[in-house]
Amino acid sequence: MSVIVENYTYTDRIAMRKVSIVGLGQTKVGEHWDRSLRHLASDAVLAAMQHANVDRADVLYVGNMLSGEIAGQEHLGALVADFVGLRGIEAIKVEAACASGAAAVRQALIAVASGMTEIAIAVGVEKMTDEVGTSVTSGLAMAADGDYETIHGLSFVAINALLMQRYMYEFGYQREDFAPFAVNAHANAVNNPYAMFPRPISAEAFARAAMIASPISLLDSSPICDGAAAVVIVPSDQATAFTDKPVRIAASATATDAVAVHDRHDPLFLQAAHDSAYKAYLQAGIGPRDVDLFELHDAFTVMAALSLEATGFAERGKGVAMAQNGEIGLDGRLPTATMGGLKARGHPVGATGVYQIVEVAQQLRGEAGANQVPNVHWGMAQNIGGSGATIITHILEALD
Amino acid sequence: MSVIVENYTYTDRIAMRKVSIVGLGQTKVGEHWDRSLRHLASDAVLAAMQHANVDRADVLYVGNMLSGEIAGQEHLGALVADFVGLRGIEAIKVEAACASGAAAVRQALIAVASGMTEIAIAVGVEKMTDEVGTSVTSGLAMAADGDYETIHGLSFVAINALLMQRYMYEFGYQREDFAPFAVNAHANAVNNPYAMFPRPISAEAFARAAMIASPISLLDSSPICDGAAAVVIVPSDQATAFTDKPVRIAASATATDAVAVHDRHDPLFLQAAHDSAYKAYLQAGIGPRDVDLFELHDAFTVMAALSLEATGFAERGKGVAMAQNGEIGLDGRLPTATMGGLKARGHPVGATGVYQIVEVAQQLRGEAGANQVPNVHWGMAQNIGGSGATIITHILEALD
């Protein structure tokens, strides 16, 4: 096969219009034994609609990974649309493993940016308790390569453990060195009423935490939990009709990589994080130095380190050092996991990407309470599917 | 909640550009014991890319319903993109039960129509044999409402059986009256090399077919099977650089309804089929009388009848009569299931919507062989998720 169009030019965002987030909704992350999947999704959607003061929408995108496997329910688009009182509208589920939430936001913003629709809602939802079908461990492993990773007995945490082991070997760290990521996340969760674990942990507790898959311990890992978050997206030129604090989506980009870690060029470099982040920087017209806060995908501490390195915030092998130097705290050079991150706010997998964007938007609206980062203008969120195979980066901009 | 923007105007397709299909690919539908999910998807994508003479794409949408439940594999976007040699590009799975295929096509065309991308690929894939996880029957039931239908023991065929029973009662038919749908589909499949059942059946065989869920027999039902189909979509103004027979996508629309049949206003009227079809007619600037052929969603014969009625081709209760009068045959007023339909080409659920669009495109390119419908200009495909909760209609236009 050959490309017959020799002078083909790739043009980004022809004729697309600017879009903004005008409504935010989220449920507390936790074990919701009294709320079903549709209830959680609806709670978040209705909260976001109320926040934006709208009672309709043109399209709903539902980000979810495991509803079929765990809850025995597919077809969430129509199900959630009907349950929130929007029966009839276009509604579709999108899935990209743990990046499903950001994928839903991206589809919603494309729907509005294209001019196709005027009000789009993205909701991410996951109900990991109440196993009707398969176990959560088996479900999460479906983010990995079934034929070449999972079949050999690799669980999802085991894949990340191999990455962490290799990282420690290559760059000369001990497992205790990763503590600052978890300590920072838990410290920030204390002031987030939606966080699953609003309590601090110490580096000592991290060091003696129970081992799950060596060298990953319980305190390296994000929890199994339930939750949902939602955003309402409209054209930027109409955003102030909905809220006095719209947040513009300045950039949105997706990149992929091999699903199986062993197929990647360098297992310790998240190529898709790099590619999606640099596409996003280009769209926003900024560079890594301009980013005021970063909601990164700290499903495991090693993922936080790899994200910082691939997106231009730290040199190779220096992500852990950056955390050790206090640069990721609320008063650091690059505040991360400002509301608790995946580690302490919680990681309801298909919902996480929307939680991240809700939290960045809260910061840019100046509504992050005790965790407010001062003088923020550019906020970035990065959602990772699998061990790095689908990575979606969004950059949000405050309305000054 | 109230809408604060009183004079809000809904504007359809602002600034979007026209898009065309320039490449088609499909695998034979059947029981593919020697091909995995990723192989099937890749066979279709590579065939479509070769057909369009391209070796790259900007984005890949994968339509699939049951890969997690049955094959134990989610994250199909990145998985398939890598396997076809497109590692790195944006790739996402979309799900809308049995309408997942058309949903993938719709996302791909939005990506191009918006100006965001230049070459988009949509692939629908389903592997229903090789059950690694749950049974196919349990999987298909996830298209229905888990909490209010499935939990009471309703399988997906049972829901359709209730609809057929009610249809017979309301409109005075016997189950034998539905035979023309299946007879037509099988007659048309004979000349389709990709069909699972390329052999004719008689009305007598239909009448004595084994009962599955009364009044639905084996010959009312589409089969459990494997398959994948794909299309390449580019801007219309560049389409002739890829093929001398581009097919324009003149309309694309989605509508939803309650997932549970008992929640619908009228269980025998497919409101979402009506809504999506009439939105599509408006976009294309045509009416039902202008449609030259209709690939309908004959997962069960009763669904074919309900589709004809909701989309403006037959009056209420007259869908079966329309088939009995010979109007749906290749030489009839409205040829349907021209390559075998879901019944005889086969219904690999998440792939079906793409097969339908591939087949309409074949007709509009004049490449339907012995089944070519003469003088076709407008072709319609309608893909149904669940028992009618998500319905997606596309209208394609031949380049004259």
Interface residues (C-beta under 8 A of the other chain):
Chain A: M1 S2 V3 I4 V5 Y8 Y10 T11 D12 R13 I14 A15 M16 R17 S36 R38 M49 Q50 N53 V54 D55 R56 D58 M65 L66 G68 E69 A71 G72 Q73 E74 H75 L76 G77 A78 L79 A81 D82 R87 G88 I89 E90 A91 I92 K93 V94 E95 A96 A97 A103 Q107 I110 A111 A113 S114 G115 M116 E118 V132 G133 T134 S138 G139 A141 M142 A143 A144 D145 G146 D147 T150 Q238 A241 F242 A253 T254 A255 T256 D257 A258 V259 D263 Q271 A272 D275 G385 G386 A389 T390
Chain B: M1 S2 V3 I4 V5 Y8 Y10 T11 D12 R13 I14 A15 M16 R17 S36 R38 M49 Q50 N53 V54 D55 R56 D58 M65 L66 G68 E69 A71 G72 Q73 E74 H75 L76 G77 A78 L79 A81 D82 R87 G88 I89 E90 A91 I92 K93 V94 E95 A96 A97 A103 Q107 I110 A111 A113 S114 G115 M116 E118 V132 G133 T134 S138 G139 A141 M142 A143 A144 D145 G146 D147 T150 Q238 A241 F242 A253 T254 A255 T256 D257 A258 V259 D263 Q271 A272 D275 G385 G386 A389 T390
